[in-house]
Amino acid sequence: MNLLILAALPSELDGARAPAGARVIYTGLGKVKSATAATEAILENRPDLVVNYGSAGRVRGGIDGLVEIAQVLQRDMTTEPIAPRGVTPFSPDPPVYFSGFGTALCGTGDSFVTTGDPWLAEKGVDVVDMELFAIAHVCARFAIPWRAFKFVTDDANADAAEHWEENVANGEALFWAELAWIVAEAKQS
C-alpha cells in the first residue's frame, strides 16, 4: 500500500516512525498550507490512501484521546446572507466530506478555538482543527480515499493554547498503533 500521512507539525508526529511504504509530509498550519501541501504530495506520491493525523480541541463532552473522524466541515466559512455558514457560496463542492470510517465530526477553520461557539454545538461538532477540511477537499478532487485521526489536546477554551502545548505530543503512540492495524488490515485484503 502506498500510504501518505499528512500532519501539520513535527511536534505532532515524528515522521521517522512511519512504517515501510508510508511517507510523512508536514503541511504547516491552516487550510491554505494544508491544501497546497496535500496537492503537491498527492501529485508526487500518487498514494492509495491519505491519512491525516493531528491535534484537536474538544467541543463536545465525552470525546477524549484519539478519535477517528467520520466527517468534516468548514467552521469558518461565513458568508451569510449569500450562503449558510459552512457553505462555500457559488461552489458545487460539498459542505461536508465523509471518510467512511470513525464516528466523530470535525470542524476545520483557520483559527485556534478558545471560546464556545453555539453553531458548533448546533451542528454536532465533536472536535475542531485547522487542516482536515482542506485535506479532505483535495483528496476528493483527486479521488483518493482519506482517513483522519485527531488527538484531543484541549477543551477549545481560554486555556486551550497552554493545554495544547502540554499535550500535543501525547497522541503520537496511539496514532502509530492505529496505523499499524490499518496497514496490517490492508495487507490481508
N, C-alpha and C positions, 0 to 999 in steps of 0.2 A: 504494500500500500504506500503510495506517495502522499505523505501527510505533511500539511503545512500548519504550523502553530503560530498564531499571532497573539502577542502580548504587548501592552503599551510600553512597559518599562522593564529593564533588567532587574530592578528591585522587586518586581512581582514574580519573576521567573528566571531561573538560571538555565539558559539555553544549552549549556554543556551537558545537562542531564537528559537531553532528548534521546529517545530510542532510535535505533538504526532505521533509516528510511524516513525520518522526520526532520524537518528544518524549522528552526525558531526564527521569527522575524519580529523585531521591535518596531512598533508603529509610531510611537510617540503618543501624546495625549490629544484627545479630541477627535471629532468626526472628520475634519478635513485631512489631518495627518493619517488617520487610520484608513480612510478611503484610498488615499494615494498609495500608502504602503501595501494595502491589500491588493490593489490593482497591479502594481509592479510585481509583487510576489507571485500572484496567480499567473501573470503572463510569463514570468521567468521559470516557474516551477511546475506549472500545469498539474496541480495536485488533484488527488481523488477525493480528498476531504480537507476542509479548513476547520481548525479548532481554535476558538478564541478562549484565552484564559485571562482573567484579570480580577481586580478587586471591585467591590461594590458596596454601596451604602444600603442599609436595610430601611425599607419604608414600611413594610407590614410585619407586625409581630409574629413570632413563631418561625421566622426564617433565620437560619443560623448555619455557620460552617460553609461547606462547599455546596453550591446549588447548581443544577443544570437548567439552562434557560430553554424554555419551550417556545417563547415568542418575545419579540422586541418591538418597541415603538419609539417614536421621537417625542421626548417630553418638552423640547424647547422650540418646536416649530409652531410659532404663534402668529397667525396672520388674520385673526378674526377682524372684520366680518367676511373676508374673502373666502376663507375655509375654516373649518373647525380646528381647534388646537390638535396638533399631532399629524395633521394632513398637509402635505406639500401642495399648494394650490397650482392648478394648471398642469398637473403631472399625472400620467397614467400609472405611476408606480404605487404599489400598495402602501397603506399607512402602517401596516404590521407585517413582520416577517416571521415565519414559523420554521423551527428547526426539525420538528418531527420527533424530538426527544425531550425529556425533562418535564417539569411542571411549572417552573417559575416564569413570571412576566418581568422583563427588564425594561426600564425607561432610560433611553440614552439622550444625553444632552451635553452641550459644551459649557457646563458649569458644575462646580463641586457643590453638591446639595448640603446646605447647612440649616435649613428651616423646613417646616412642614409645608406641604402643598396639597390642598384638598383635591385638586384634579388627579394627582397620582393615586390617591385613595379611591376616588370615584372610578378610575379605570382599572383598579385592582392590581396596580404595580407592586411587585414584591421588593425589587431592588433597583438601584439606579447606578449607571456607569456613564462613561464618556466616549465609548468607541463602538459598541456592538452593532447598533443600528446601521452605521456606515459599512461595517464589515459584511453584515447580512445582505445589505443592498448590493454591494459589489459581487458577492457570491451569487446572488440571484441573476445579476446581469450576465455572468459567465456560466450559469447553470452548474455551479459547483455546490455540492451539499456542505452544510456547516453544522457545527455543534458549538456550544458555548458553556463554559463553567465559570462561575463567579464565586469568589471567596468573600464572605461578608466581613468587612473590617470595622464597620462603624454603623451608627444609627442615623446617619444623614441628618444630623442636628448641629447645634452650636459647637459641640466637642468633636465633630467628625474629622477635622484635619489632624488633631492630636491622636485620636484613636486610629486613624488610617496609618499614620507613621509608626505607631506601636505594633500594628497587626499586619501590615502589608505583606510581609514575607511568610506569615503563618499558614497560608493555604497551599503553598507550593508542593509539599509532600503529598497532600491529599489529591492534588491535581495529577501528579505523576502516577500515583496508584490507580486513579480512574483511567488515565490514558493507557496504562499497561493493560488494563482489562479490555478497553476498546480495541487496541491493536491485536490482542490475543483473539478476541471475538472475530475480527476481520480476517485473521488467518484461517479460522475454522470455516468461514463462509466460502 
